[in-house]
Amino acid sequence: MFYSSYEKLGKGVIINVSSVPGLQYQKLVPPYAAGKGAVLSLTRKCLKITSRVILGSML
């Protein structure tokens, strides 16, 4: 995984951007909501892999 090499060096930043449709179904934009949901799922998985994840906030 790309992140692995940077983790060994103690460097690198990955920024995931999501929005409200990723948390709750939005009738008019299902593909967009699915993509944002996938981003949130990936971020949650990263939290289980390493403790070096910084969570921001959602506006």
PDB file of N, CA, C and O in Angstrom:
ATOM      1  N   MET A   1       0.845  -1.177   0.000  1.00  0.00           N
ATOM      2  CA  MET A   1       0.000   0.000   0.000  1.00  0.00           C
ATOM      3  C   MET A   1       0.889   1.238   0.000  1.00  0.00           C
ATOM      4  O   MET A   1       1.925   1.259   0.664  1.00  0.00           O
ATOM      5  N   PHE A   2       0.497   2.251  -0.728  1.00  0.00           N
ATOM      6  CA  PHE A   2       1.280   3.479  -0.856  1.00  0.00           C
ATOM      7  C   PHE A   2       1.593   4.097   0.495  1.00  0.00           C
ATOM      8  O   PHE A   2       2.702   4.584   0.717  1.00  0.00           O
ATOM      9  N   TYR A   3       0.624   4.081   1.396  1.00  0.00           N
ATOM     10  CA  TYR A   3       0.788   4.700   2.707  1.00  0.00           C
ATOM     11  C   TYR A   3       1.897   4.037   3.511  1.00  0.00           C
ATOM     12  O   TYR A   3       2.576   4.706   4.290  1.00  0.00           O
ATOM     13  N   SER A   4       2.093   2.733   3.334  1.00  0.00           N
ATOM     14  CA  SER A   4       3.060   1.974   4.128  1.00  0.00           C
ATOM     15  C   SER A   4       4.464   2.558   4.070  1.00  0.00           C
ATOM     16  O   SER A   4       5.121   2.684   5.104  1.00  0.00           O
ATOM     17  N   SER A   5       4.935   2.916   2.880  1.00  0.00           N
ATOM     18  CA  SER A   5       6.293   3.439   2.751  1.00  0.00           C
ATOM     19  C   SER A   5       6.446   4.780   3.451  1.00  0.00           C
ATOM     20  O   SER A   5       7.493   5.050   4.041  1.00  0.00           O
ATOM     21  N   TYR A   6       5.439   5.613   3.398  1.00  0.00           N
ATOM     22  CA  TYR A   6       5.509   6.903   4.083  1.00  0.00           C
ATOM     23  C   TYR A   6       5.383   6.746   5.590  1.00  0.00           C
ATOM     24  O   TYR A   6       5.973   7.517   6.347  1.00  0.00           O
ATOM     25  N   GLU A   7       4.627   5.765   6.026  1.00  0.00           N
ATOM     26  CA  GLU A   7       4.479   5.529   7.462  1.00  0.00           C
ATOM     27  C   GLU A   7       5.824   5.126   8.067  1.00  0.00           C
ATOM     28  O   GLU A   7       6.161   5.565   9.166  1.00  0.00           O
ATOM     29  N   LYS A   8       6.585   4.305   7.368  1.00  0.00           N
ATOM     30  CA  LYS A   8       7.907   3.888   7.850  1.00  0.00           C
ATOM     31  C   LYS A   8       8.846   5.080   7.983  1.00  0.00           C
ATOM     32  O   LYS A   8       9.687   5.117   8.882  1.00  0.00           O
ATOM     33  N   LEU A   9       8.703   6.049   7.093  1.00  0.00           N
ATOM     34  CA  LEU A   9       9.540   7.243   7.134  1.00  0.00           C
ATOM     35  C   LEU A   9       9.027   8.280   8.127  1.00  0.00           C
ATOM     36  O   LEU A   9       9.719   9.251   8.433  1.00  0.00           O
ATOM     37  N   GLY A  10       7.820   8.073   8.625  1.00  0.00           N
ATOM     38  CA  GLY A  10       7.220   9.045   9.540  1.00  0.00           C
ATOM     39  C   GLY A  10       6.782  10.307   8.826  1.00  0.00           C
ATOM     40  O   GLY A  10       6.714  11.378   9.428  1.00  0.00           O
ATOM     41  N   LYS A  11       6.482  10.180   7.532  1.00  0.00           N
ATOM     42  CA  LYS A  11       6.106  11.339   6.722  1.00  0.00           C
ATOM     43  C   LYS A  11       4.794  11.078   5.996  1.00  0.00           C
ATOM     44  O   LYS A  11       4.248   9.976   6.031  1.00  0.00           O
ATOM     45  N   GLY A  12       4.319  12.095   5.355  1.00  0.00           N
ATOM     46  CA  GLY A  12       3.154  11.965   4.487  1.00  0.00           C
ATOM     47  C   GLY A  12       1.854  12.318   5.169  1.00  0.00           C
ATOM     48  O   GLY A  12       1.690  12.145   6.377  1.00  0.00           O
ATOM     49  N   VAL A  13       0.945  12.811   4.374  1.00  0.00           N
ATOM     50  CA  VAL A  13      -0.385  13.178   4.854  1.00  0.00           C
ATOM     51  C   VAL A  13      -1.392  12.750   3.789  1.00  0.00           C
ATOM     52  O   VAL A  13      -1.193  12.983   2.597  1.00  0.00           O
ATOM     53  N   ILE A  14      -2.455  12.130   4.234  1.00  0.00           N
ATOM     54  CA  ILE A  14      -3.550  11.780   3.342  1.00  0.00           C
ATOM     55  C   ILE A  14      -4.773  12.534   3.839  1.00  0.00           C
ATOM     56  O   ILE A  14      -5.139  12.433   5.010  1.00  0.00           O
ATOM     57  N   ILE A  15      -5.400  13.285   2.952  1.00  0.00           N
ATOM     58  CA  ILE A  15      -6.583  14.060   3.325  1.00  0.00           C
ATOM     59  C   ILE A  15      -7.792  13.466   2.608  1.00  0.00           C
ATOM     60  O   ILE A  15      -7.824  13.381   1.381  1.00  0.00           O
ATOM     61  N   ASN A  16      -8.773  13.062   3.389  1.00  0.00           N
ATOM     62  CA  ASN A  16     -10.024  12.548   2.835  1.00  0.00           C
ATOM     63  C   ASN A  16     -11.099  13.604   3.030  1.00  0.00           C
ATOM     64  O   ASN A  16     -11.277  14.129   4.129  1.00  0.00           O
ATOM     65  N   VAL A  17     -11.813  13.911   1.954  1.00  0.00           N
ATOM     66  CA  VAL A  17     -12.869  14.919   2.022  1.00  0.00           C
ATOM     67  C   VAL A  17     -14.209  14.238   1.748  1.00  0.00           C
ATOM     68  O   VAL A  17     -14.389  13.578   0.724  1.00  0.00           O
ATOM     69  N   SER A  18     -15.131  14.408   2.668  1.00  0.00           N
ATOM     70  CA  SER A  18     -16.464  13.845   2.494  1.00  0.00           C
ATOM     71  C   SER A  18     -17.497  14.916   2.815  1.00  0.00           C
ATOM     72  O   SER A  18     -17.153  16.073   3.058  1.00  0.00           O
ATOM     73  N   SER A  19     -18.754  14.524   2.815  1.00  0.00           N
ATOM     74  CA  SER A  19     -19.830  15.477   3.084  1.00  0.00           C
ATOM     75  C   SER A  19     -21.048  14.739   3.627  1.00  0.00           C
ATOM     76  O   SER A  19     -21.037  13.515   3.759  1.00  0.00           O
ATOM     77  N   VAL A  20     -22.079  15.482   3.936  1.00  0.00           N
ATOM     78  CA  VAL A  20     -23.289  14.917   4.541  1.00  0.00           C
ATOM     79  C   VAL A  20     -23.871  13.756   3.724  1.00  0.00           C
ATOM     80  O   VAL A  20     -24.293  12.769   4.326  1.00  0.00           O
ATOM     81  N   PRO A  21     -23.916  13.819   2.394  1.00  0.00           N
ATOM     82  CA  PRO A  21     -24.468  12.673   1.657  1.00  0.00           C
ATOM     83  C   PRO A  21     -23.734  11.353   1.929  1.00  0.00           C
ATOM     84  O   PRO A  21     -24.295  10.282   1.699  1.00  0.00           O
ATOM     85  N   GLY A  22     -22.520  11.415   2.403  1.00  0.00           N
ATOM     86  CA  GLY A  22     -21.807  10.195   2.772  1.00  0.00           C
ATOM     87  C   GLY A  22     -22.330   9.571   4.045  1.00  0.00           C
ATOM     88  O   GLY A  22     -22.117   8.384   4.291  1.00  0.00           O
ATOM     89  N   LEU A  23     -23.010  10.354   4.852  1.00  0.00           N
ATOM     90  CA  LEU A  23     -23.556   9.869   6.122  1.00  0.00           C
ATOM     91  C   LEU A  23     -25.017   9.465   6.023  1.00  0.00           C
ATOM     92  O   LEU A  23     -25.464   8.571   6.742  1.00  0.00           O
ATOM     93  N   GLN A  24     -25.753  10.106   5.154  1.00  0.00           N
ATOM     94  CA  GLN A  24     -27.175   9.799   5.024  1.00  0.00           C
ATOM     95  C   GLN A  24     -27.580   9.845   3.558  1.00  0.00           C
ATOM     96  O   GLN A  24     -27.056  10.638   2.776  1.00  0.00           O
ATOM     97  N   TYR A  25     -28.500   8.998   3.210  1.00  0.00           N
ATOM     98  CA  TYR A  25     -28.950   8.872   1.824  1.00  0.00           C
ATOM     99  C   TYR A  25     -29.515  10.189   1.291  1.00  0.00           C
ATOM    100  O   TYR A  25     -30.308  10.855   1.956  1.00  0.00           O
ATOM    101  N   GLN A  26     -29.097  10.544   0.097  1.00  0.00           N
ATOM    102  CA  GLN A  26     -29.602  11.734  -0.585  1.00  0.00           C
ATOM    103  C   GLN A  26     -30.287  11.274  -1.873  1.00  0.00           C
ATOM    104  O   GLN A  26     -29.629  10.765  -2.780  1.00  0.00           O
ATOM    105  N   LYS A  27     -31.566  11.447  -1.950  1.00  0.00           N
ATOM    106  CA  LYS A  27     -32.394  10.928  -3.036  1.00  0.00           C
ATOM    107  C   LYS A  27     -31.906  11.323  -4.435  1.00  0.00           C
ATOM    108  O   LYS A  27     -31.959  10.509  -5.357  1.00  0.00           O
ATOM    109  N   LEU A  28     -31.447  12.527  -4.596  1.00  0.00           N
ATOM    110  CA  LEU A  28     -31.116  13.027  -5.931  1.00  0.00           C
ATOM    111  C   LEU A  28     -29.686  12.742  -6.378  1.00  0.00           C
ATOM    112  O   LEU A  28     -29.362  12.939  -7.549  1.00  0.00           O
ATOM    113  N   VAL A  29     -28.838  12.291  -5.485  1.00  0.00           N
ATOM    114  CA  VAL A  29     -27.428  12.092  -5.852  1.00  0.00           C
ATOM    115  C   VAL A  29     -26.869  10.759  -5.335  1.00  0.00           C
ATOM    116  O   VAL A  29     -25.867  10.770  -4.619  1.00  0.00           O
ATOM    117  N   PRO A  30     -27.478   9.613  -5.668  1.00  0.00           N
ATOM    118  CA  PRO A  30     -27.002   8.341  -5.123  1.00  0.00           C
ATOM    119  C   PRO A  30     -25.541   8.008  -5.455  1.00  0.00           C
ATOM    120  O   PRO A  30     -24.833   7.534  -4.566  1.00  0.00           O
ATOM    121  N   PRO A  31     -25.047   8.230  -6.693  1.00  0.00           N
ATOM    122  CA  PRO A  31     -23.643   7.906  -6.952  1.00  0.00           C
ATOM    123  C   PRO A  31     -22.684   8.769  -6.120  1.00  0.00           C
ATOM    124  O   PRO A  31     -21.668   8.280  -5.625  1.00  0.00           O
ATOM    125  N   TYR A  32     -23.014  10.032  -5.975  1.00  0.00           N
ATOM    126  CA  TYR A  32     -22.190  10.941  -5.171  1.00  0.00           C
ATOM    127  C   TYR A  32     -22.185  10.484  -3.713  1.00  0.00           C
ATOM    128  O   TYR A  32     -21.131  10.430  -3.080  1.00  0.00           O
ATOM    129  N   ALA A  33     -23.372  10.154  -3.181  1.00  0.00           N
ATOM    130  CA  ALA A  33     -23.482   9.703  -1.795  1.00  0.00           C
ATOM    131  C   ALA A  33     -22.703   8.406  -1.586  1.00  0.00           C
ATOM    132  O   ALA A  33     -22.063   8.228  -0.550  1.00  0.00           O
ATOM    133  N   ALA A  34     -22.753   7.505  -2.560  1.00  0.00           N
ATOM    134  CA  ALA A  34     -22.016   6.241  -2.453  1.00  0.00           C
ATOM    135  C   ALA A  34     -20.510   6.494  -2.418  1.00  0.00           C
ATOM    136  O   ALA A  34     -19.789   5.864  -1.644  1.00  0.00           O
ATOM    137  N   GLY A  35     -20.042   7.407  -3.249  1.00  0.00           N
ATOM    138  CA  GLY A  35     -18.615   7.740  -3.264  1.00  0.00           C
ATOM    139  C   GLY A  35     -18.149   8.351  -1.955  1.00  0.00           C
ATOM    140  O   GLY A  35     -17.088   7.998  -1.440  1.00  0.00           O
ATOM    141  N   LYS A  36     -18.938   9.263  -1.419  1.00  0.00           N
ATOM    142  CA  LYS A  36     -18.583   9.897  -0.144  1.00  0.00           C
ATOM    143  C   LYS A  36     -18.657   8.886   0.997  1.00  0.00           C
ATOM    144  O   LYS A  36     -17.860   8.943   1.932  1.00  0.00           O
ATOM    145  N   GLY A  37     -19.613   7.963   0.920  1.00  0.00           N
ATOM    146  CA  GLY A  37     -19.702   6.899   1.918  1.00  0.00           C
ATOM    147  C   GLY A  37     -18.470   6.013   1.886  1.00  0.00           C
ATOM    148  O   GLY A  37     -17.994   5.565   2.930  1.00  0.00           O
ATOM    149  N   ALA A  38     -17.950   5.760   0.691  1.00  0.00           N
ATOM    150  CA  ALA A  38     -16.733   4.959   0.555  1.00  0.00           C
ATOM    151  C   ALA A  38     -15.535   5.676   1.179  1.00  0.00           C
ATOM    152  O   ALA A  38     -14.688   5.042   1.807  1.00  0.00           O
ATOM    153  N   VAL A  39     -15.467   6.981   1.008  1.00  0.00           N
ATOM    154  CA  VAL A  39     -14.388   7.763   1.622  1.00  0.00           C
ATOM    155  C   VAL A  39     -14.449   7.649   3.145  1.00  0.00           C
ATOM    156  O   VAL A  39     -13.422   7.464   3.797  1.00  0.00           O
ATOM    157  N   LEU A  40     -15.643   7.760   3.705  1.00  0.00           N
ATOM    158  CA  LEU A  40     -15.802   7.635   5.158  1.00  0.00           C
ATOM    159  C   LEU A  40     -15.425   6.237   5.633  1.00  0.00           C
ATOM    160  O   LEU A  40     -14.800   6.085   6.682  1.00  0.00           O
ATOM    161  N   SER A  41     -15.797   5.227   4.872  1.00  0.00           N
ATOM    162  CA  SER A  41     -15.466   3.847   5.221  1.00  0.00           C
ATOM    163  C   SER A  41     -13.951   3.631   5.208  1.00  0.00           C
ATOM    164  O   SER A  41     -13.404   2.989   6.104  1.00  0.00           O
ATOM    165  N   LEU A  42     -13.283   4.167   4.196  1.00  0.00           N
ATOM    166  CA  LEU A  42     -11.825   4.066   4.115  1.00  0.00           C
ATOM    167  C   LEU A  42     -11.162   4.744   5.307  1.00  0.00           C
ATOM    168  O   LEU A  42     -10.216   4.204   5.882  1.00  0.00           O
ATOM    169  N   THR A  43     -11.647   5.911   5.678  1.00  0.00           N
ATOM    170  CA  THR A  43     -11.084   6.641   6.810  1.00  0.00           C
ATOM    171  C   THR A  43     -11.259   5.848   8.102  1.00  0.00           C
ATOM    172  O   THR A  43     -10.337   5.775   8.915  1.00  0.00           O
ATOM    173  N   ARG A  44     -12.430   5.256   8.294  1.00  0.00           N
ATOM    174  CA  ARG A  44     -12.668   4.437   9.496  1.00  0.00           C
ATOM    175  C   ARG A  44     -11.732   3.237   9.528  1.00  0.00           C
ATOM    176  O   ARG A  44     -11.237   2.867  10.593  1.00  0.00           O
ATOM    177  N   LYS A  45     -11.486   2.629   8.380  1.00  0.00           N
ATOM    178  CA  LYS A  45     -10.573   1.484   8.308  1.00  0.00           C
ATOM    179  C   LYS A  45      -9.153   1.917   8.662  1.00  0.00           C
ATOM    180  O   LYS A  45      -8.440   1.197   9.361  1.00  0.00           O
ATOM    181  N   CYS A  46      -8.743   3.081   8.187  1.00  0.00           N
ATOM    182  CA  CYS A  46      -7.406   3.594   8.505  1.00  0.00           C
ATOM    183  C   CYS A  46      -7.243   3.807  10.006  1.00  0.00           C
ATOM    184  O   CYS A  46      -6.150   3.631  10.544  1.00  0.00           O
ATOM    185  N   LEU A  47      -8.322   4.184  10.680  1.00  0.00           N
ATOM    186  CA  LEU A  47      -8.266   4.359  12.136  1.00  0.00           C
ATOM    187  C   LEU A  47      -7.939   3.050  12.837  1.00  0.00           C
ATOM    188  O   LEU A  47      -7.313   3.051  13.897  1.00  0.00           O
ATOM    189  N   LYS A  48      -8.355   1.942  12.255  1.00  0.00           N
ATOM    190  CA  LYS A  48      -8.088   0.633  12.851  1.00  0.00           C
ATOM    191  C   LYS A  48      -6.670   0.153  12.555  1.00  0.00           C
ATOM    192  O   LYS A  48      -6.117  -0.660  13.296  1.00  0.00           O
ATOM    193  N   ILE A  49      -6.085   0.657  11.473  1.00  0.00           N
ATOM    194  CA  ILE A  49      -4.750   0.229  11.063  1.00  0.00           C
ATOM    195  C   ILE A  49      -3.662   0.976  11.825  1.00  0.00           C
ATOM    196  O   ILE A  49      -2.658   0.377  12.210  1.00  0.00           O
ATOM    197  N   THR A  50      -3.846   2.257  12.045  1.00  0.00           N
ATOM    198  CA  THR A  50      -2.812   3.077  12.684  1.00  0.00           C
ATOM    199  C   THR A  50      -3.445   4.078  13.645  1.00  0.00           C
ATOM    200  O   THR A  50      -4.612   4.445  13.503  1.00  0.00           O
ATOM    201  N   SER A  51      -2.675   4.500  14.599  1.00  0.00           N
ATOM    202  CA  SER A  51      -3.159   5.506  15.551  1.00  0.00           C
ATOM    203  C   SER A  51      -2.796   6.918  15.098  1.00  0.00           C
ATOM    204  O   SER A  51      -3.111   7.892  15.782  1.00  0.00           O
ATOM    205  N   ARG A  52      -2.144   7.028  13.961  1.00  0.00           N
ATOM    206  CA  ARG A  52      -1.677   8.333  13.493  1.00  0.00           C
ATOM    207  C   ARG A  52      -2.679   9.008  12.565  1.00  0.00           C
ATOM    208  O   ARG A  52      -2.280   9.707  11.633  1.00  0.00           O
ATOM    209  N   VAL A  53      -3.946   8.816  12.800  1.00  0.00           N
ATOM    210  CA  VAL A  53      -4.991   9.435  11.987  1.00  0.00           C
ATOM    211  C   VAL A  53      -5.544  10.634  12.734  1.00  0.00           C
ATOM    212  O   VAL A  53      -5.891  10.538  13.912  1.00  0.00           O
ATOM    213  N   ILE A  54      -5.624  11.753  12.053  1.00  0.00           N
ATOM    214  CA  ILE A  54      -6.173  12.972  12.640  1.00  0.00           C
ATOM    215  C   ILE A  54      -7.543  13.203  12.015  1.00  0.00           C
ATOM    216  O   ILE A  54      -7.672  13.297  10.794  1.00  0.00           O
ATOM    217  N   LEU A  55      -8.546  13.290  12.847  1.00  0.00           N
ATOM    218  CA  LEU A  55      -9.897  13.523  12.346  1.00  0.00           C
ATOM    219  C   LEU A  55     -10.229  15.000  12.400  1.00  0.00           C
ATOM    220  O   LEU A  55     -10.027  15.658  13.421  1.00  0.00           O
ATOM    221  N   GLY A  56     -10.736  15.509  11.305  1.00  0.00           N
ATOM    222  CA  GLY A  56     -11.186  16.894  11.264  1.00  0.00           C
ATOM    223  C   GLY A  56     -12.674  16.944  11.530  1.00  0.00           C
ATOM    224  O   GLY A  56     -13.253  16.009  12.082  1.00  0.00           O
ATOM    225  N   SER A  57     -13.275  18.022  11.140  1.00  0.00           N
ATOM    226  CA  SER A  57     -14.713  18.151  11.360  1.00  0.00           C
ATOM    227  C   SER A  57     -15.431  18.296  10.031  1.00  0.00           C
ATOM    228  O   SER A  57     -14.817  18.563   8.998  1.00  0.00           O
ATOM    229  N   MET A  58     -16.721  18.118  10.078  1.00  0.00           N
ATOM    230  CA  MET A  58     -17.541  18.248   8.889  1.00  0.00           C
ATOM    231  C   MET A  58     -18.423  19.477   9.043  1.00  0.00           C
ATOM    232  O   MET A  58     -19.075  19.662  10.071  1.00  0.00           O
ATOM    233  N   LEU A  59     -18.438  20.302   8.029  1.00  0.00           N
ATOM    234  CA  LEU A  59     -19.278  21.500   8.054  1.00  0.00           C
ATOM    235  C   LEU A  59     -20.551  21.272   7.284  1.00  0.00           C
ATOM    236  O   LEU A  59     -21.387  22.172   7.193  1.00  0.00           O
TER     237      LEU A  59
END
